[in-house]
Amino acid sequence: MTSAQTPIPFAEPPWLNGLPSPYYNESHRRWQKACRAFISEHLLKNAMEWEREETVPEHVFGQFAEGLMLIPCLPAPLPVEWLKSLGIHELPGGVKVEEFDYIHSAIYGDEMARSGLSGPSGSLTTGMAFGVPPIIKFGNRALQERYLPELLTGKKRTCIAITEPSAGSDVANIQTTAVKSACGKFFIVNGTKKWISNGIWSDYSSMAVRTGGPGPSGLSMLVVPLKGYPGVTMRRLKVQGQISAGTTFIELDDVKVPVENLIGEEGMGMKYIMTNFNHERLFIAVGATRQARVALSAAFEYVMKREAFGKTLMEQPVVRHRLAKAGALLESQWAWVESFVYQMTKLTKAEADVELGGLTALTKANSGMVLNECAQCAILLFGGNGYTRTGMGEIAERMYREVPGVRIPGGSEDVMLDLAIRQLVKNYKAKTKALESEGSKL
């Protein structure tokens, strides 16, 4: 059999290799087939070329919007009421919008990352995945009615704008200000946002701003118009990986934003941002784990054929050792991701935020470390070819450049590791206190 008929080891998660799994039902399996067919046709076959050209053609976003393949990057459960009001009752594969769960979401994220590159898929999904949810979760009805119809149908584009030149993972230190005008009808926004994915194409942004004093209690979120709006200047940034995702530097100079564009309540921005991060980090973890598969399976296939010292590289014990070490980390991470998304289908949003908030940060951080191991394994086994930007080793070279794009955005790795433990300690103390309180009543 050829490799086209028999998957290279590590190329697919176990359930797609026909092994039993308790997590996937018939709806999930139909969904996976529909995702693979659509994404293969409209994204994967051109992903590498678009990454070389550093942009994805504008019509591709339209194809994904028309095919209802942007909606699945939203957090589960989907905004069923809004989707049905827009005439969207069913997704490809016959998946009803009300049955879409976090396992469907993980399948989608896994399939979108099958090129190994996060730029082409990120150019389509980042705005919808992270910019729209704050409006859905926390916006009042009037705000939703103004923006959701066009955003959910892909007629307009948005992004999430949190990070600043001096405030990345340190969200509480955001400096962009939003001060009410004398007439009280506008927020006047001044500041800069940096490393904003999709910003250059976005009509709007769900933006973190400082409406009050220092610290987290002074933060709010606004829907800020971007493209072509007075006082807004945007330019593309050259970055190491995710090149085609439209990473943007945004300058805001006395930008007048109607007070009606406030998302939720003033001063609650930090809470909204942190809640939004959970979805972002899990989405990153799913995609990064698939990227690790791409890197490791490419290396596996290469060393089966490449000869040195009179034998294939696979016949060298040190090569097998590298593959085994990386493969064990990869499959362990995927098993964790699968159990994680299953837990998300069984917990309420409030329960998941408490029980899984810290672990979300941890699985995101671990996904970056696993990707690093698999990408490093690939580039070393490809040798000189893996150090070359063209030819048979191009995928390894590009995968290695993708690693920092997982370890830094969405909360840098060291911050995530610390956050995870602090959250676990907090939960432990709260549960211990509750048990002691119960015991005192007996």
Contacts in CASP RR format, 6 or more apart in sequence:
PFRMAT RR
TARGET T0000
AUTHOR 0000-0000-0000
METHOD contacts of the structure
MODEL  1
MTSAQTPIPFAEPPWLNGLPSPYYNESHRRWQKACRAFISEHLLKNAMEW
EREETVPEHVFGQFAEGLMLIPCLPAPLPVEWLKSLGIHELPGGVKVEEF
DYIHSAIYGDEMARSGLSGPSGSLTTGMAFGVPPIIKFGNRALQERYLPE
LLTGKKRTCIAITEPSAGSDVANIQTTAVKSACGKFFIVNGTKKWISNGI
WSDYSSMAVRTGGPGPSGLSMLVVPLKGYPGVTMRRLKVQGQISAGTTFI
ELDDVKVPVENLIGEEGMGMKYIMTNFNHERLFIAVGATRQARVALSAAF
EYVMKREAFGKTLMEQPVVRHRLAKAGALLESQWAWVESFVYQMTKLTKA
EADVELGGLTALTKANSGMVLNECAQCAILLFGGNGYTRTGMGEIAERMY
REVPGVRIPGGSEDVMLDLAIRQLVKNYKAKTKALESEGSKL
3 301 0 8 1.000
7 16 0 8 1.000
7 17 0 8 1.000
7 297 0 8 1.000
8 297 0 8 1.000
8 300 0 8 1.000
8 301 0 8 1.000
9 297 0 8 1.000
9 300 0 8 1.000
10 293 0 8 1.000
10 296 0 8 1.000
10 297 0 8 1.000
10 300 0 8 1.000
10 327 0 8 1.000
10 330 0 8 1.000
10 331 0 8 1.000
11 293 0 8 1.000
11 294 0 8 1.000
11 297 0 8 1.000
11 300 0 8 1.000
12 293 0 8 1.000
13 110 0 8 1.000
13 293 0 8 1.000
13 334 0 8 1.000
13 338 0 8 1.000
14 21 0 8 1.000
14 331 0 8 1.000
14 334 0 8 1.000
15 21 0 8 1.000
15 23 0 8 1.000
15 24 0 8 1.000
16 32 0 8 1.000
21 338 0 8 1.000
23 103 0 8 1.000
23 338 0 8 1.000
23 341 0 8 1.000
23 342 0 8 1.000
24 103 0 8 1.000
27 94 0 8 1.000
27 95 0 8 1.000
27 99 0 8 1.000
27 104 0 8 1.000
28 103 0 8 1.000
28 104 0 8 1.000
28 107 0 8 1.000
30 93 0 8 1.000
30 94 0 8 1.000
30 95 0 8 1.000
31 91 0 8 1.000
31 92 0 8 1.000
31 93 0 8 1.000
31 95 0 8 1.000
31 104 0 8 1.000
31 107 0 8 1.000
31 108 0 8 1.000
32 107 0 8 1.000
32 111 0 8 1.000
33 93 0 8 1.000
34 91 0 8 1.000
34 92 0 8 1.000
34 93 0 8 1.000
34 94 0 8 1.000
34 95 0 8 1.000
35 69 0 8 1.000
35 72 0 8 1.000
35 92 0 8 1.000
35 107 0 8 1.000
35 108 0 8 1.000
35 111 0 8 1.000
35 112 0 8 1.000
36 111 0 8 1.000
36 114 0 8 1.000
38 67 0 8 1.000
38 69 0 8 1.000
38 92 0 8 1.000
39 69 0 8 1.000
39 111 0 8 1.000
39 112 0 8 1.000
39 114 0 8 1.000
40 114 0 8 1.000
42 60 0 8 1.000
42 63 0 8 1.000
42 64 0 8 1.000
42 69 0 8 1.000
43 60 0 8 1.000
43 64 0 8 1.000
43 112 0 8 1.000
43 115 0 8 1.000
43 120 0 8 1.000
43 121 0 8 1.000
43 124 0 8 1.000
44 114 0 8 1.000
44 115 0 8 1.000
46 120 0 8 1.000
47 115 0 8 1.000
47 116 0 8 1.000
47 117 0 8 1.000
47 120 0 8 1.000
47 121 0 8 1.000
48 115 0 8 1.000
48 117 0 8 1.000
48 394 0 8 1.000
48 395 0 8 1.000
48 398 0 8 1.000
50 56 0 8 1.000
50 57 0 8 1.000
50 120 0 8 1.000
50 244 0 8 1.000
51 117 0 8 1.000
51 119 0 8 1.000
51 120 0 8 1.000
51 243 0 8 1.000
51 244 0 8 1.000
51 398 0 8 1.000
53 244 0 8 1.000
54 243 0 8 1.000
54 244 0 8 1.000
55 123 0 8 1.000
55 244 0 8 1.000
55 246 0 8 1.000
56 119 0 8 1.000
56 120 0 8 1.000
56 123 0 8 1.000
56 124 0 8 1.000
56 244 0 8 1.000
58 201 0 8 1.000
60 124 0 8 1.000
61 70 0 8 1.000
61 123 0 8 1.000
61 124 0 8 1.000
61 154 0 8 1.000
61 157 0 8 1.000
61 201 0 8 1.000
62 154 0 8 1.000
64 70 0 8 1.000
64 124 0 8 1.000
65 153 0 8 1.000
65 154 0 8 1.000
65 155 0 8 1.000
67 92 0 8 1.000
68 88 0 8 1.000
68 91 0 8 1.000
68 92 0 8 1.000
69 92 0 8 1.000
70 124 0 8 1.000
70 125 0 8 1.000
70 128 0 8 1.000
70 154 0 8 1.000
71 78 0 8 1.000
71 83 0 8 1.000
71 88 0 8 1.000
71 91 0 8 1.000
71 97 0 8 1.000
71 128 0 8 1.000
71 152 0 8 1.000
72 91 0 8 1.000
72 100 0 8 1.000
72 104 0 8 1.000
72 105 0 8 1.000
72 108 0 8 1.000
72 109 0 8 1.000
73 105 0 8 1.000
73 108 0 8 1.000
73 109 0 8 1.000
73 112 0 8 1.000
73 125 0 8 1.000
73 128 0 8 1.000
73 129 0 8 1.000
73 283 0 8 1.000
74 128 0 8 1.000
74 129 0 8 1.000
74 132 0 8 1.000
74 133 0 8 1.000
74 136 0 8 1.000
75 105 0 8 1.000
75 133 0 8 1.000
75 279 0 8 1.000
76 100 0 8 1.000
76 101 0 8 1.000
76 102 0 8 1.000
76 104 0 8 1.000
76 105 0 8 1.000
76 344 0 8 1.000
76 345 0 8 1.000
77 98 0 8 1.000
77 100 0 8 1.000
77 101 0 8 1.000
78 97 0 8 1.000
78 98 0 8 1.000
78 100 0 8 1.000
79 136 0 8 1.000
79 148 0 8 1.000
79 152 0 8 1.000
80 97 0 8 1.000
80 98 0 8 1.000
82 136 0 8 1.000
82 144 0 8 1.000
82 148 0 8 1.000
82 152 0 8 1.000
83 89 0 8 1.000
83 97 0 8 1.000
83 152 0 8 1.000
84 97 0 8 1.000
86 149 0 8 1.000
86 152 0 8 1.000
86 153 0 8 1.000
88 97 0 8 1.000
88 152 0 8 1.000
88 153 0 8 1.000
89 96 0 8 1.000
89 97 0 8 1.000
90 96 0 8 1.000
90 97 0 8 1.000
91 97 0 8 1.000
91 100 0 8 1.000
95 104 0 8 1.000
101 344 0 8 1.000
101 345 0 8 1.000
102 282 0 8 1.000
102 341 0 8 1.000
102 342 0 8 1.000
102 344 0 8 1.000
102 345 0 8 1.000
103 341 0 8 1.000
103 342 0 8 1.000
103 345 0 8 1.000
105 283 0 8 1.000
105 286 0 8 1.000
105 341 0 8 1.000
106 286 0 8 1.000
106 337 0 8 1.000
106 338 0 8 1.000
106 341 0 8 1.000
109 121 0 8 1.000
109 283 0 8 1.000
109 286 0 8 1.000
109 287 0 8 1.000
109 290 0 8 1.000
110 286 0 8 1.000
110 287 0 8 1.000
110 289 0 8 1.000
110 290 0 8 1.000
111 290 0 8 1.000
112 121 0 8 1.000
112 122 0 8 1.000
112 125 0 8 1.000
112 287 0 8 1.000
113 121 0 8 1.000
113 286 0 8 1.000
113 287 0 8 1.000
113 288 0 8 1.000
113 290 0 8 1.000
113 291 0 8 1.000
113 294 0 8 1.000
114 290 0 8 1.000
114 294 0 8 1.000
115 121 0 8 1.000
115 294 0 8 1.000
116 290 0 8 1.000
116 291 0 8 1.000
116 294 0 8 1.000
116 295 0 8 1.000
116 395 0 8 1.000
116 398 0 8 1.000
116 399 0 8 1.000
116 402 0 8 1.000
117 242 0 8 1.000
117 244 0 8 1.000
117 291 0 8 1.000
117 398 0 8 1.000
117 402 0 8 1.000
118 241 0 8 1.000
118 242 0 8 1.000
118 245 0 8 1.000
118 287 0 8 1.000
118 291 0 8 1.000
118 402 0 8 1.000
118 405 0 8 1.000
118 406 0 8 1.000
119 241 0 8 1.000
119 242 0 8 1.000
119 243 0 8 1.000
119 244 0 8 1.000
119 245 0 8 1.000
120 244 0 8 1.000
120 245 0 8 1.000
122 197 0 8 1.000
122 198 0 8 1.000
122 242 0 8 1.000
122 245 0 8 1.000
123 198 0 8 1.000
123 244 0 8 1.000
123 245 0 8 1.000
123 246 0 8 1.000
126 159 0 8 1.000
126 160 0 8 1.000
126 197 0 8 1.000
126 198 0 8 1.000
126 245 0 8 1.000
127 157 0 8 1.000
127 158 0 8 1.000
127 159 0 8 1.000
127 160 0 8 1.000
127 197 0 8 1.000
127 198 0 8 1.000
127 202 0 8 1.000
128 151 0 8 1.000
128 154 0 8 1.000
128 158 0 8 1.000
129 279 0 8 1.000
129 280 0 8 1.000
129 283 0 8 1.000
130 159 0 8 1.000
130 160 0 8 1.000
130 206 0 8 1.000
130 276 0 8 1.000
130 279 0 8 1.000
130 280 0 8 1.000
131 158 0 8 1.000
131 159 0 8 1.000
131 160 0 8 1.000
131 205 0 8 1.000
131 206 0 8 1.000
131 276 0 8 1.000
132 148 0 8 1.000
132 151 0 8 1.000
132 152 0 8 1.000
132 158 0 8 1.000
132 206 0 8 1.000
133 276 0 8 1.000
133 279 0 8 1.000
134 160 0 8 1.000
134 206 0 8 1.000
134 221 0 8 1.000
134 263 0 8 1.000
134 272 0 8 1.000
134 276 0 8 1.000
135 143 0 8 1.000
135 144 0 8 1.000
135 147 0 8 1.000
135 148 0 8 1.000
135 151 0 8 1.000
135 206 0 8 1.000
135 223 0 8 1.000
135 263 0 8 1.000
136 144 0 8 1.000
136 148 0 8 1.000
137 272 0 8 1.000
137 275 0 8 1.000
137 276 0 8 1.000
138 221 0 8 1.000
138 263 0 8 1.000
138 264 0 8 1.000
138 268 0 8 1.000
138 272 0 8 1.000
139 263 0 8 1.000
139 264 0 8 1.000
140 264 0 8 1.000
142 260 0 8 1.000
143 223 0 8 1.000
143 260 0 8 1.000
143 261 0 8 1.000
143 262 0 8 1.000
143 263 0 8 1.000
143 264 0 8 1.000
146 260 0 8 1.000
147 156 0 8 1.000
147 158 0 8 1.000
147 204 0 8 1.000
147 223 0 8 1.000
149 155 0 8 1.000
150 156 0 8 1.000
151 157 0 8 1.000
151 158 0 8 1.000
151 204 0 8 1.000
156 203 0 8 1.000
156 204 0 8 1.000
157 198 0 8 1.000
157 201 0 8 1.000
157 202 0 8 1.000
157 203 0 8 1.000
157 204 0 8 1.000
158 198 0 8 1.000
158 202 0 8 1.000
158 203 0 8 1.000
158 204 0 8 1.000
158 205 0 8 1.000
158 206 0 8 1.000
158 223 0 8 1.000
159 196 0 8 1.000
159 197 0 8 1.000
159 198 0 8 1.000
159 199 0 8 1.000
159 202 0 8 1.000
159 204 0 8 1.000
159 205 0 8 1.000
159 206 0 8 1.000
159 226 0 8 1.000
159 248 0 8 1.000
160 196 0 8 1.000
160 197 0 8 1.000
160 205 0 8 1.000
160 206 0 8 1.000
160 276 0 8 1.000
160 280 0 8 1.000
161 193 0 8 1.000
161 196 0 8 1.000
161 199 0 8 1.000
161 205 0 8 1.000
161 206 0 8 1.000
161 207 0 8 1.000
161 208 0 8 1.000
161 224 0 8 1.000
161 250 0 8 1.000
162 168 0 8 1.000
162 171 0 8 1.000
162 174 0 8 1.000
162 193 0 8 1.000
162 207 0 8 1.000
162 208 0 8 1.000
162 273 0 8 1.000
163 193 0 8 1.000
163 194 0 8 1.000
163 195 0 8 1.000
163 196 0 8 1.000
164 174 0 8 1.000
164 175 0 8 1.000
164 176 0 8 1.000
164 191 0 8 1.000
164 192 0 8 1.000
164 193 0 8 1.000
164 194 0 8 1.000
165 192 0 8 1.000
165 194 0 8 1.000
166 173 0 8 1.000
166 175 0 8 1.000
167 173 0 8 1.000
167 174 0 8 1.000
167 175 0 8 1.000
168 411 0 8 1.000
168 412 0 8 1.000
169 410 0 8 1.000
169 411 0 8 1.000
169 412 0 8 1.000
169 415 0 8 1.000
171 208 0 8 1.000
171 216 0 8 1.000
171 219 0 8 1.000
171 270 0 8 1.000
171 273 0 8 1.000
171 274 0 8 1.000
172 215 0 8 1.000
172 216 0 8 1.000
172 219 0 8 1.000
172 270 0 8 1.000
173 215 0 8 1.000
174 208 0 8 1.000
174 209 0 8 1.000
174 210 0 8 1.000
174 219 0 8 1.000
175 191 0 8 1.000
175 210 0 8 1.000
176 189 0 8 1.000
176 190 0 8 1.000
176 191 0 8 1.000
176 192 0 8 1.000
176 193 0 8 1.000
176 207 0 8 1.000
176 208 0 8 1.000
176 209 0 8 1.000
176 210 0 8 1.000
176 252 0 8 1.000
177 189 0 8 1.000
177 190 0 8 1.000
177 191 0 8 1.000
177 209 0 8 1.000
177 210 0 8 1.000
177 211 0 8 1.000
178 187 0 8 1.000
178 188 0 8 1.000
178 189 0 8 1.000
178 209 0 8 1.000
178 210 0 8 1.000
178 211 0 8 1.000
178 220 0 8 1.000
178 222 0 8 1.000
178 257 0 8 1.000
179 187 0 8 1.000
179 188 0 8 1.000
179 190 0 8 1.000
179 211 0 8 1.000
180 186 0 8 1.000
180 187 0 8 1.000
180 188 0 8 1.000
180 259 0 8 1.000
181 187 0 8 1.000
181 188 0 8 1.000
181 256 0 8 1.000
184 259 0 8 1.000
185 258 0 8 1.000
185 259 0 8 1.000
186 256 0 8 1.000
186 257 0 8 1.000
186 258 0 8 1.000
186 259 0 8 1.000
187 209 0 8 1.000
187 211 0 8 1.000
187 222 0 8 1.000
187 256 0 8 1.000
187 257 0 8 1.000
187 258 0 8 1.000
187 259 0 8 1.000
187 261 0 8 1.000
187 262 0 8 1.000
188 254 0 8 1.000
188 255 0 8 1.000
188 256 0 8 1.000
188 257 0 8 1.000
189 207 0 8 1.000
189 209 0 8 1.000
189 222 0 8 1.000
189 224 0 8 1.000
189 252 0 8 1.000
189 254 0 8 1.000
189 255 0 8 1.000
189 256 0 8 1.000
189 257 0 8 1.000
190 252 0 8 1.000
190 253 0 8 1.000
190 254 0 8 1.000
190 255 0 8 1.000
191 251 0 8 1.000
191 252 0 8 1.000
191 253 0 8 1.000
192 249 0 8 1.000
192 250 0 8 1.000
192 251 0 8 1.000
192 252 0 8 1.000
193 205 0 8 1.000
193 207 0 8 1.000
193 248 0 8 1.000
193 249 0 8 1.000
193 250 0 8 1.000
193 252 0 8 1.000
194 237 0 8 1.000
194 249 0 8 1.000
194 250 0 8 1.000
195 237 0 8 1.000
195 239 0 8 1.000
195 247 0 8 1.000
195 248 0 8 1.000
195 249 0 8 1.000
195 409 0 8 1.000
196 205 0 8 1.000
196 247 0 8 1.000
196 248 0 8 1.000
196 249 0 8 1.000
196 250 0 8 1.000
197 242 0 8 1.000
197 245 0 8 1.000
197 246 0 8 1.000
197 247 0 8 1.000
197 248 0 8 1.000
197 409 0 8 1.000
198 245 0 8 1.000
198 246 0 8 1.000
198 248 0 8 1.000
199 205 0 8 1.000
199 226 0 8 1.000
199 234 0 8 1.000
199 246 0 8 1.000
199 248 0 8 1.000
199 250 0 8 1.000
200 234 0 8 1.000
200 235 0 8 1.000
200 236 0 8 1.000
200 246 0 8 1.000
200 248 0 8 1.000
201 227 0 8 1.000
201 246 0 8 1.000
202 226 0 8 1.000
202 227 0 8 1.000
203 225 0 8 1.000
203 226 0 8 1.000
203 227 0 8 1.000
204 223 0 8 1.000
204 224 0 8 1.000
204 225 0 8 1.000
204 226 0 8 1.000
205 223 0 8 1.000
205 224 0 8 1.000
205 226 0 8 1.000
205 250 0 8 1.000
206 221 0 8 1.000
206 222 0 8 1.000
206 223 0 8 1.000
206 263 0 8 1.000
207 221 0 8 1.000
207 222 0 8 1.000
207 223 0 8 1.000
207 224 0 8 1.000
208 219 0 8 1.000
208 220 0 8 1.000
208 221 0 8 1.000
208 269 0 8 1.000
208 273 0 8 1.000
209 219 0 8 1.000
209 220 0 8 1.000
209 221 0 8 1.000
209 222 0 8 1.000
209 224 0 8 1.000
210 218 0 8 1.000
210 219 0 8 1.000
210 220 0 8 1.000
211 218 0 8 1.000
211 219 0 8 1.000
211 220 0 8 1.000
211 266 0 8 1.000
211 267 0 8 1.000
212 218 0 8 1.000
212 219 0 8 1.000
212 220 0 8 1.000
212 266 0 8 1.000
212 267 0 8 1.000
216 269 0 8 1.000
216 270 0 8 1.000
217 267 0 8 1.000
217 270 0 8 1.000
218 267 0 8 1.000
218 269 0 8 1.000
218 270 0 8 1.000
219 267 0 8 1.000
219 269 0 8 1.000
219 270 0 8 1.000
219 273 0 8 1.000
220 262 0 8 1.000
220 263 0 8 1.000
220 265 0 8 1.000
220 266 0 8 1.000
220 267 0 8 1.000
220 268 0 8 1.000
220 269 0 8 1.000
221 262 0 8 1.000
221 263 0 8 1.000
221 264 0 8 1.000
221 268 0 8 1.000
221 269 0 8 1.000
221 272 0 8 1.000
221 273 0 8 1.000
222 257 0 8 1.000
222 261 0 8 1.000
222 262 0 8 1.000
222 263 0 8 1.000
223 257 0 8 1.000
223 261 0 8 1.000
223 263 0 8 1.000
224 232 0 8 1.000
224 252 0 8 1.000
224 255 0 8 1.000
224 257 0 8 1.000
224 261 0 8 1.000
225 232 0 8 1.000
225 255 0 8 1.000
225 257 0 8 1.000
226 232 0 8 1.000
226 234 0 8 1.000
226 250 0 8 1.000
227 234 0 8 1.000
229 255 0 8 1.000
230 255 0 8 1.000
230 256 0 8 1.000
231 252 0 8 1.000
231 253 0 8 1.000
231 254 0 8 1.000
231 255 0 8 1.000
232 250 0 8 1.000
232 251 0 8 1.000
232 252 0 8 1.000
232 253 0 8 1.000
232 255 0 8 1.000
233 250 0 8 1.000
233 251 0 8 1.000
233 253 0 8 1.000
234 248 0 8 1.000
234 249 0 8 1.000
234 250 0 8 1.000
234 251 0 8 1.000
235 248 0 8 1.000
235 249 0 8 1.000
236 246 0 8 1.000
236 247 0 8 1.000
236 248 0 8 1.000
236 249 0 8 1.000
237 246 0 8 1.000
237 247 0 8 1.000
237 248 0 8 1.000
237 249 0 8 1.000
239 247 0 8 1.000
240 401 0 8 1.000
240 404 0 8 1.000
240 405 0 8 1.000
241 398 0 8 1.000
241 401 0 8 1.000
241 402 0 8 1.000
241 404 0 8 1.000
241 405 0 8 1.000
242 402 0 8 1.000
242 405 0 8 1.000
263 269 0 8 1.000
263 272 0 8 1.000
264 272 0 8 1.000
275 353 0 8 1.000
277 360 0 8 1.000
277 410 0 8 1.000
277 411 0 8 1.000
278 352 0 8 1.000
278 353 0 8 1.000
278 356 0 8 1.000
278 357 0 8 1.000
278 360 0 8 1.000
280 410 0 8 1.000
281 360 0 8 1.000
281 361 0 8 1.000
281 363 0 8 1.000
281 364 0 8 1.000
281 410 0 8 1.000
281 411 0 8 1.000
281 416 0 8 1.000
282 340 0 8 1.000
282 341 0 8 1.000
282 344 0 8 1.000
282 360 0 8 1.000
282 363 0 8 1.000
282 364 0 8 1.000
284 364 0 8 1.000
284 367 0 8 1.000
284 406 0 8 1.000
284 409 0 8 1.000
284 410 0 8 1.000
285 333 0 8 1.000
285 337 0 8 1.000
285 340 0 8 1.000
285 360 0 8 1.000
285 363 0 8 1.000
285 364 0 8 1.000
285 366 0 8 1.000
285 367 0 8 1.000
286 337 0 8 1.000
286 341 0 8 1.000
286 367 0 8 1.000
287 367 0 8 1.000
288 364 0 8 1.000
288 367 0 8 1.000
288 368 0 8 1.000
288 370 0 8 1.000
288 371 0 8 1.000
288 406 0 8 1.000
289 330 0 8 1.000
289 333 0 8 1.000
289 334 0 8 1.000
289 337 0 8 1.000
289 367 0 8 1.000
289 370 0 8 1.000
289 371 0 8 1.000
291 371 0 8 1.000
291 375 0 8 1.000
291 399 0 8 1.000
291 402 0 8 1.000
291 406 0 8 1.000
292 326 0 8 1.000
292 330 0 8 1.000
292 333 0 8 1.000
292 367 0 8 1.000
292 370 0 8 1.000
292 371 0 8 1.000
292 373 0 8 1.000
292 374 0 8 1.000
292 375 0 8 1.000
293 330 0 8 1.000
293 334 0 8 1.000
293 374 0 8 1.000
294 395 0 8 1.000
294 399 0 8 1.000
295 371 0 8 1.000
295 374 0 8 1.000
295 375 0 8 1.000
295 377 0 8 1.000
295 378 0 8 1.000
295 395 0 8 1.000
295 396 0 8 1.000
295 399 0 8 1.000
296 323 0 8 1.000
296 326 0 8 1.000
296 327 0 8 1.000
296 330 0 8 1.000
296 374 0 8 1.000
296 377 0 8 1.000
296 378 0 8 1.000
298 378 0 8 1.000
298 382 0 8 1.000
298 393 0 8 1.000
298 395 0 8 1.000
298 396 0 8 1.000
298 399 0 8 1.000
299 323 0 8 1.000
299 374 0 8 1.000
299 377 0 8 1.000
299 378 0 8 1.000
299 381 0 8 1.000
299 382 0 8 1.000
299 396 0 8 1.000
300 323 0 8 1.000
302 313 0 8 1.000
302 381 0 8 1.000
302 382 0 8 1.000
302 385 0 8 1.000
302 392 0 8 1.000
302 393 0 8 1.000
303 312 0 8 1.000
303 313 0 8 1.000
303 314 0 8 1.000
303 319 0 8 1.000
303 323 0 8 1.000
303 381 0 8 1.000
304 312 0 8 1.000
304 313 0 8 1.000
304 314 0 8 1.000
305 312 0 8 1.000
306 312 0 8 1.000
306 313 0 8 1.000
307 313 0 8 1.000
308 316 0 8 1.000
309 316 0 8 1.000
313 319 0 8 1.000
313 381 0 8 1.000
314 320 0 8 1.000
319 381 0 8 1.000
322 377 0 8 1.000
322 380 0 8 1.000
322 381 0 8 1.000
323 377 0 8 1.000
323 381 0 8 1.000
325 373 0 8 1.000
325 377 0 8 1.000
326 373 0 8 1.000
326 374 0 8 1.000
326 377 0 8 1.000
327 374 0 8 1.000
329 369 0 8 1.000
329 370 0 8 1.000
329 373 0 8 1.000
329 374 0 8 1.000
330 370 0 8 1.000
330 374 0 8 1.000
333 363 0 8 1.000
333 366 0 8 1.000
333 367 0 8 1.000
333 370 0 8 1.000
336 363 0 8 1.000
336 366 0 8 1.000
337 363 0 8 1.000
337 367 0 8 1.000
340 356 0 8 1.000
340 359 0 8 1.000
340 360 0 8 1.000
340 363 0 8 1.000
343 352 0 8 1.000
343 355 0 8 1.000
343 356 0 8 1.000
344 352 0 8 1.000
344 356 0 8 1.000
347 355 0 8 1.000
347 356 0 8 1.000
354 427 0 8 1.000
355 427 0 8 1.000
357 423 0 8 1.000
358 419 0 8 1.000
358 420 0 8 1.000
358 423 0 8 1.000
358 424 0 8 1.000
359 420 0 8 1.000
359 423 0 8 1.000
359 424 0 8 1.000
361 411 0 8 1.000
361 416 0 8 1.000
361 417 0 8 1.000
361 419 0 8 1.000
361 420 0 8 1.000
361 423 0 8 1.000
362 416 0 8 1.000
362 417 0 8 1.000
362 420 0 8 1.000
364 410 0 8 1.000
364 411 0 8 1.000
364 416 0 8 1.000
365 407 0 8 1.000
365 413 0 8 1.000
365 416 0 8 1.000
365 417 0 8 1.000
365 420 0 8 1.000
367 406 0 8 1.000
368 403 0 8 1.000
368 406 0 8 1.000
368 407 0 8 1.000
368 413 0 8 1.000
369 407 0 8 1.000
369 413 0 8 1.000
371 402 0 8 1.000
371 403 0 8 1.000
371 406 0 8 1.000
372 403 0 8 1.000
372 407 0 8 1.000
374 399 0 8 1.000
375 396 0 8 1.000
375 399 0 8 1.000
375 400 0 8 1.000
375 402 0 8 1.000
375 403 0 8 1.000
376 400 0 8 1.000
378 386 0 8 1.000
378 395 0 8 1.000
378 396 0 8 1.000
378 399 0 8 1.000
378 400 0 8 1.000
379 386 0 8 1.000
379 387 0 8 1.000
379 396 0 8 1.000
379 397 0 8 1.000
379 399 0 8 1.000
379 400 0 8 1.000
381 396 0 8 1.000
382 392 0 8 1.000
382 393 0 8 1.000
382 396 0 8 1.000
382 397 0 8 1.000
385 391 0 8 1.000
385 392 0 8 1.000
385 393 0 8 1.000
385 396 0 8 1.000
386 393 0 8 1.000
386 394 0 8 1.000
386 396 0 8 1.000
386 397 0 8 1.000
387 397 0 8 1.000
388 394 0 8 1.000
388 397 0 8 1.000
389 397 0 8 1.000
389 398 0 8 1.000
407 413 0 8 1.000
END
